[in-house]
């Protein structure tokens, strides 16, 4: 039996948008436990669908909180030093299960219906920054042509409709969550990656206020520490603030111009500033 005091928090975004860093900021709280994509894990593979019942969700939440699965806990990355090691937590202190994912967005929209007290945080990064980060890591298939793939991301979509990689996906998802946040601001929060990098403590306070989880010295300590050193590995969360604009050195100018033209005059243009 899990001891959560309230419903899950869904931490969502496009790949390479900062979800891992935000997940560890949340994990640094003694009141949060973070799990990575249970529906993608071997242990709970595809256990949930958009037609799952409240009982189905409750069973998965219970198993997810209690799991020691290396993938869901991300402990295999802690062993490599890419993610931090945090002190053990008392199950009686837990307030939120945070489910981090860049897949299964339709599933989590159903989860928001199943759990009326659930909340969603959607992190948005400049589309060119997210795309170039994808291009620069192993998630970008060897031999694929970025100039052909940046818009659709089709070269990476090999596991069904639950994958989101290209600029078109960035547009559709960002528009969706912005509309939801506008209609339901108490349930959906849009976080800008660039703002979080520049003013991490202020943004963290707003994040935890939205999650209804208290800030603590441990959170502040981790936020500061995570930005005090730089690990070049793409999945490491220890990055100096200069990481925010690193993409600008090499991103193709003509593709950036096309992105800017595409978003000009739309609400999404704000994410280019």
C-alpha positions as CSV (number, residue, x, y, z in Angstrom):
1,X,0.0,0.0,0.0
2,X,1.4,3.4,-0.9
3,X,1.4,6.3,1.5
4,X,1.0,9.2,-1.0
5,X,-0.9,12.1,0.6
6,X,-2.2,13.3,-2.8
7,X,-2.4,12.5,-6.5
8,X,0.5,12.2,-9.0
9,X,2.3,15.0,-10.6
10,X,3.0,14.4,-14.3
11,X,6.3,16.0,-15.4
12,X,6.2,16.1,-19.2
13,X,8.0,17.7,-22.1
14,X,9.6,17.1,-25.5
15,X,12.8,15.0,-25.4
16,X,16.0,17.1,-24.6
17,X,14.0,19.8,-22.9
18,X,15.2,19.6,-19.3
19,X,12.8,17.0,-17.9
20,X,15.6,15.1,-16.2
21,X,17.0,18.1,-14.4
22,X,13.6,19.1,-13.2
23,X,12.9,15.6,-12.1
24,X,16.0,15.6,-9.9
25,X,15.1,19.0,-8.4
26,X,11.7,17.4,-7.5
27,X,13.5,14.3,-6.3
28,X,15.7,16.4,-4.0
29,X,12.6,17.0,-1.8
30,X,12.0,14.5,1.0
31,X,8.3,14.7,0.0
32,X,8.6,13.6,-3.7
33,X,9.5,10.3,-5.3
34,X,10.2,10.4,-9.1
35,X,9.7,7.6,-11.5
36,X,10.6,7.5,-15.2
37,X,7.9,6.4,-17.7
38,X,6.4,3.3,-16.0
39,X,4.5,2.5,-19.2
40,X,7.8,2.2,-21.1
41,X,9.6,0.2,-18.4
42,X,10.0,-3.6,-18.8
43,X,8.3,-4.1,-15.4
44,X,5.1,-2.3,-16.3
45,X,5.2,-2.2,-20.1
46,X,2.0,-0.9,-21.6
47,X,0.0,-1.6,-18.4
48,X,-1.9,1.6,-18.9
49,X,-4.0,2.6,-21.9
50,X,-6.3,5.6,-22.5
51,X,-9.2,3.3,-21.5
52,X,-7.7,2.2,-18.2
53,X,-9.9,2.4,-15.1
54,X,-9.2,4.3,-11.9
55,X,-8.5,0.9,-10.3
56,X,-5.9,0.2,-13.1
57,X,-4.2,3.5,-12.4
58,X,-4.3,3.0,-8.7
59,X,-2.6,-0.4,-9.0
60,X,0.2,1.0,-11.3
61,X,0.7,4.0,-8.9
62,X,1.1,1.6,-6.0
63,X,3.6,-0.6,-7.8
64,X,5.5,2.4,-9.1
65,X,6.0,4.0,-5.7
66,X,7.3,0.8,-4.3
67,X,9.5,-0.3,-7.2
68,X,13.3,-0.7,-7.1
69,X,13.4,-1.0,-10.9
70,X,16.6,0.4,-12.2
71,X,14.9,2.1,-15.1
72,X,12.0,3.7,-13.3
73,X,14.1,4.9,-10.4
74,X,16.9,6.0,-12.8
75,X,19.3,4.4,-10.3
76,X,21.5,3.1,-13.1
77,X,22.3,6.7,-14.0
78,X,23.0,7.5,-10.3
79,X,25.6,4.7,-10.4
80,X,27.3,6.4,-13.4
81,X,27.3,9.8,-11.6
82,X,25.0,11.4,-14.2
83,X,22.3,11.8,-11.5
84,X,22.7,12.6,-7.8
85,X,22.3,10.2,-4.9
86,X,19.7,11.4,-2.4
87,X,19.1,10.2,1.2
88,X,16.5,7.5,1.7
89,X,13.0,8.8,2.2
90,X,10.3,7.8,4.6
91,X,7.2,6.6,2.8
92,X,5.2,8.4,5.5
93,X,6.6,11.8,4.3
94,X,5.7,11.3,0.6
95,X,3.2,13.8,-0.8
96,X,3.7,13.4,-4.6
97,X,4.6,10.6,-7.0
98,X,6.2,12.4,-9.9
99,X,5.9,10.6,-13.2
100,X,8.5,11.9,-15.7
101,X,7.9,11.2,-19.4
102,X,8.4,12.5,-22.9
103,X,6.1,9.8,-24.3
104,X,2.5,8.8,-23.8
105,X,1.1,12.3,-23.6
106,X,-2.4,11.1,-24.4
107,X,-2.2,8.7,-21.5
108,X,-1.4,11.4,-19.0
109,X,-4.2,13.5,-20.2
110,X,-6.5,10.6,-19.3
111,X,-4.6,10.4,-16.0
112,X,-5.6,14.0,-15.3
113,X,-9.2,12.9,-15.6
114,X,-8.8,9.8,-13.5
115,X,-7.1,11.8,-10.7
116,X,-9.0,15.1,-10.2
117,X,-6.2,16.3,-7.8
118,X,-3.4,15.4,-10.3
119,X,-1.3,18.1,-11.8
120,X,0.9,18.5,-14.9
121,X,4.1,20.4,-15.3
122,X,5.1,20.8,-18.9
123,X,8.6,22.2,-19.6
124,X,9.3,24.0,-22.8
125,X,12.7,24.7,-24.3
126,X,13.5,26.8,-27.4
127,X,12.7,24.4,-30.2
128,X,16.0,24.8,-31.9
129,X,17.8,24.1,-28.6
130,X,15.8,21.0,-28.0
131,X,16.4,19.8,-31.6
132,X,20.1,20.4,-31.5
133,X,20.4,18.7,-28.2
134,X,18.7,15.7,-29.8
135,X,21.0,15.9,-32.8
136,X,24.0,15.9,-30.5
137,X,23.2,12.8,-28.5
138,X,22.8,9.1,-29.1
139,X,19.1,9.4,-29.4
140,X,19.6,10.7,-32.9
141,X,20.0,7.6,-35.2
142,X,23.4,7.1,-36.7
143,X,23.4,8.0,-40.4
144,X,20.3,10.1,-40.3
145,X,20.3,13.5,-41.9
146,X,19.3,16.3,-39.5
147,X,18.2,18.5,-42.4
148,X,15.7,16.0,-43.5
149,X,14.6,15.0,-40.0
150,X,14.4,18.1,-37.8
151,X,10.7,18.9,-38.7
152,X,9.1,15.4,-38.4
153,X,11.6,13.4,-36.4
154,X,10.5,10.3,-38.3
155,X,13.9,8.7,-38.2
156,X,13.4,8.2,-34.4
157,X,9.8,7.1,-34.4
158,X,10.1,3.3,-34.3
159,X,8.0,2.4,-31.3
160,X,4.5,3.7,-32.1
161,X,2.5,6.9,-31.9
162,X,3.7,7.6,-28.3
163,X,7.0,9.2,-29.5
164,X,7.6,12.9,-30.1
165,X,10.8,14.2,-31.6
166,X,10.5,16.8,-34.4
167,X,9.6,20.4,-34.6
168,X,6.0,19.6,-35.6
169,X,5.6,17.6,-32.4
170,X,7.1,20.5,-30.4
171,X,4.5,22.8,-31.9
172,X,1.5,20.6,-31.4
173,X,2.4,19.6,-27.8
174,X,3.4,23.1,-26.7
175,X,0.2,24.5,-28.1
176,X,-1.9,21.8,-26.4
177,X,-0.4,22.4,-23.0
178,X,-0.4,26.1,-23.3
179,X,-4.1,26.0,-24.0
180,X,-4.7,23.6,-21.0
181,X,-2.7,25.9,-18.7
182,X,-4.7,28.8,-19.8
183,X,-8.0,27.1,-19.1
184,X,-6.9,25.3,-16.0
185,X,-4.0,27.2,-14.4
186,X,-4.4,25.4,-11.0
187,X,-3.8,22.0,-12.7
188,X,-1.3,22.7,-15.6
189,X,1.9,24.7,-15.3
190,X,4.1,25.7,-18.2
191,X,7.8,26.0,-17.2
192,X,10.4,27.6,-19.5
193,X,13.7,25.8,-19.5
194,X,15.6,29.0,-20.2
195,X,14.0,30.8,-17.3
196,X,14.7,27.9,-15.0
197,X,18.4,27.9,-15.9
198,X,18.7,31.7,-15.4
199,X,16.7,31.9,-12.1
200,X,16.6,28.4,-10.8
201,X,15.8,29.1,-7.2
202,X,12.9,31.4,-8.0
203,X,11.5,29.0,-10.6
204,X,11.9,26.1,-8.1
205,X,9.9,27.9,-5.5
206,X,7.1,28.4,-8.0
207,X,7.3,24.8,-9.1
208,X,7.0,23.4,-5.5
209,X,4.2,25.9,-4.7
210,X,2.3,24.5,-7.7
211,X,3.0,21.0,-6.6
212,X,1.8,21.8,-3.1
213,X,5.1,20.5,-1.7
214,X,7.2,22.7,0.7
215,X,10.6,24.0,-0.3
216,X,13.4,22.8,1.9
217,X,17.1,23.5,2.4
218,X,17.9,20.2,0.7
219,X,16.2,21.4,-2.5
220,X,18.0,24.8,-2.5
221,X,21.3,23.0,-1.9
222,X,20.8,20.7,-4.8
223,X,19.7,23.4,-7.2
224,X,22.8,25.4,-6.5
225,X,25.1,22.4,-6.6
226,X,23.6,21.2,-9.9
227,X,24.6,24.5,-11.6
228,X,28.1,24.8,-9.9
229,X,29.8,22.2,-12.1
230,X,29.6,20.9,-15.6
231,X,29.3,17.3,-16.8
232,X,29.4,17.1,-20.6
233,X,27.5,13.8,-20.7
234,X,24.1,14.5,-22.3
235,X,22.1,12.8,-19.6
236,X,24.0,14.4,-16.7
237,X,22.0,17.0,-14.7
238,X,25.1,18.9,-13.6
239,X,25.3,21.8,-16.0
240,X,26.5,25.4,-15.7
241,X,24.0,28.0,-16.8
242,X,26.0,28.5,-20.1
243,X,24.3,25.3,-21.3
244,X,21.2,27.5,-22.1
245,X,22.7,29.1,-25.2
246,X,25.3,26.5,-26.3
247,X,23.1,25.5,-29.2
248,X,23.5,28.9,-30.8
249,X,27.1,28.2,-31.8
250,X,26.4,25.5,-34.4
251,X,22.6,25.4,-35.1
252,X,22.0,25.8,-38.9
253,X,21.0,29.4,-39.5
254,X,18.6,28.6,-42.4
255,X,16.7,26.1,-40.2
256,X,16.5,28.6,-37.4
257,X,15.1,31.2,-39.8
258,X,12.5,28.7,-41.0
259,X,11.5,28.0,-37.4
260,X,11.2,31.7,-36.7
261,X,9.0,32.2,-39.8
262,X,6.8,29.3,-38.9
263,X,6.1,30.7,-35.4
264,X,5.9,34.4,-36.3
265,X,2.7,36.0,-35.2
266,X,1.6,32.9,-33.1
267,X,1.5,32.6,-29.3
268,X,4.3,30.1,-29.6
269,X,6.6,32.9,-30.8
270,X,7.1,33.8,-27.2
271,X,9.3,30.7,-26.6
272,X,11.8,32.0,-29.1
273,X,12.7,35.0,-26.9
